[in-house]
Amino acid sequence: MFSKTQPADLAIFGGAPLFDTIRSISNLVQPDVEQFLSYSKRFHDARQYTDHGRVEQMLERRLAEFHQVEHCVSFAGGFWGLVLSMKCLALPGKTEVVMPSLTYRRLADIVAWAGLVPHFCEVDPATLSITAETAAPCINENTALILGVHPIVNCCDVEGLERLSAQTGIPLLFDAVESVYETYRGRKVGSCGRAECFSMQSSKLFNAFEGGYVTTNDSALAARLRDMRHFGIRDDGSLDEIGIDAKQNEIHAAMALAAIDDVDAQVVRNRDRYRAYQRLIPTVPHMRLLPFDESERCGYKNIVVELKDGWPVKRERVLAILHAEHMLSRPYYFPALHQKRVDYPTVAGDLHATEQLAERFLMLPCGHFVDEADIEQIVALLNFIHTHATEINERYPT
Ligand SMILES: *Cc1c(COP(=O)(O)O)cnc(C)c1O
């Protein structure tokens, strides 16, 4: 039962928080510990803890199968998978990476670590993601790579971007971290573009503590990535490739395998949470739940709502109110990357649509520690904020 009756009951104004413990927007599922230990026993018995051991090899085969793709190369983190893929795929002598500005908050840094320059493009307001139409105007004589980033609900314009890449000769790489479970027009995400990059950091759908991987059907690219993650040492022992130490270790690979074993069950629970939001969000005026495209396979993890025209409380205030109630909601995404101050070069034209969209969306609690009763409380709170908007705005500490 929702117990707040007046604005003074809101935690931000001194009331008791709605939840005793934090409700997160991360998945936070724990793979089965016995599965994890049984995979771990394999490397322990073999006394090989890293350097492409048997568990990591098993993981790479399993992921290649999962994504219906020829090669999977695993990494210590998604970050380094992206950096090294960009280094391999960028057109020689060119510098710019065309990528959305309304996206994952560290993505431009990753491009900078690859020695390249982010060139920010608009997103399509309907999908909140990069499309061929938004990417094309940013392509110029300096373009080295197109970075297609899947948004956190559904997929980006895969076929449009593949067409643009074919027409321009500019390689296409995907950041597919948020679409790990999805299909695009019935095709498993993982074999699109030249390569696709994924993360298994503990807040993602596959929890490997830390980790990442790249999938590709390009054998030469896969071989080069394997060398580069291992100091650049080639199979024949030669060392003429620049590399780093970004190998995945065996215990992380064991955790990843246990996570993959569990993923279908996890997605069913995500779907149940999504269904509850789908049922309840329409009771909140001026709010819209971003729908998953259920003609495709979906992971149903992220819950994103739009504050539509007429929603009466500023988004930053809504977030502060939710935080005080112990809900870790985040804006989707703010600031947009071109609006952030960074100490590396970037290129951006007028990104009017992105700037407007960056004010409108927020992510609501989801994942393992959120149940249907919580969702009822969360939506009751959103209705409460809407109903008492005038008083909230008056009381709000400026
Ligand atoms: C988490 C994330 C990454 C980085 O992955 P790490 O494994 O944390 O380095 C890259 N892109 C997106 C979209 C992400 O959500």
The ligand as an SDF file (V2000), in Angstrom:
LIG
                    3D

 15 15  0  0  0  0  0  0  0  0999 V2000
   28.9120   -0.8510  -20.1670 C   0  0  0  0  0  0  0  0  0  0  0  0
   29.0110   -0.3750  -21.5440 C   0  0  0  0  0  0  0  0  0  0  0  0
   30.2510   -0.3270  -22.2280 C   0  0  0  0  0  0  0  0  0  0  0  0
   31.5820   -0.6380  -21.5650 C   0  0  0  0  0  0  0  0  0  0  0  0
   31.6890   -1.9150  -21.0740 O   0  0  0  0  0  0  0  0  0  0  0  0
   32.6840   -2.2550  -19.8430 P   0  0  0  0  0  0  0  0  0  0  0  0
   32.7550   -3.7410  -19.8390 O   0  0  0  0  0  0  0  0  0  0  0  0
   32.0610   -1.6890  -18.6150 O   0  0  0  0  0  0  0  0  0  0  0  0
   34.0080   -1.6310  -20.1440 O   0  0  0  0  0  0  0  0  0  0  0  0
   30.2560    0.1120  -23.5400 C   0  0  0  0  0  0  0  0  0  0  0  0
   29.1230    0.4770  -24.1770 N   0  0  0  0  0  0  0  0  0  0  0  0
   27.9220    0.4450  -23.5560 C   0  0  0  0  0  0  0  0  0  0  0  0
   26.6980    0.8390  -24.3190 C   0  0  0  0  0  0  0  0  0  0  0  0
   27.8220    0.0380  -22.2280 C   0  0  0  0  0  0  0  0  0  0  0  0
   26.6160    0.0380  -21.6320 O   0  0  0  0  0  0  0  0  0  0  0  0
  1  2  1  0
  2  3  1  0
  2 14  2  0
  3  4  1  0
  3 10  2  0
  4  5  1  0
  5  6  1  0
  6  7  2  0
  6  8  1  0
  6  9  1  0
 10 11  1  0
 11 12  2  0
 12 13  1  0
 12 14  1  0
 14 15  1  0
M  END
$$$$
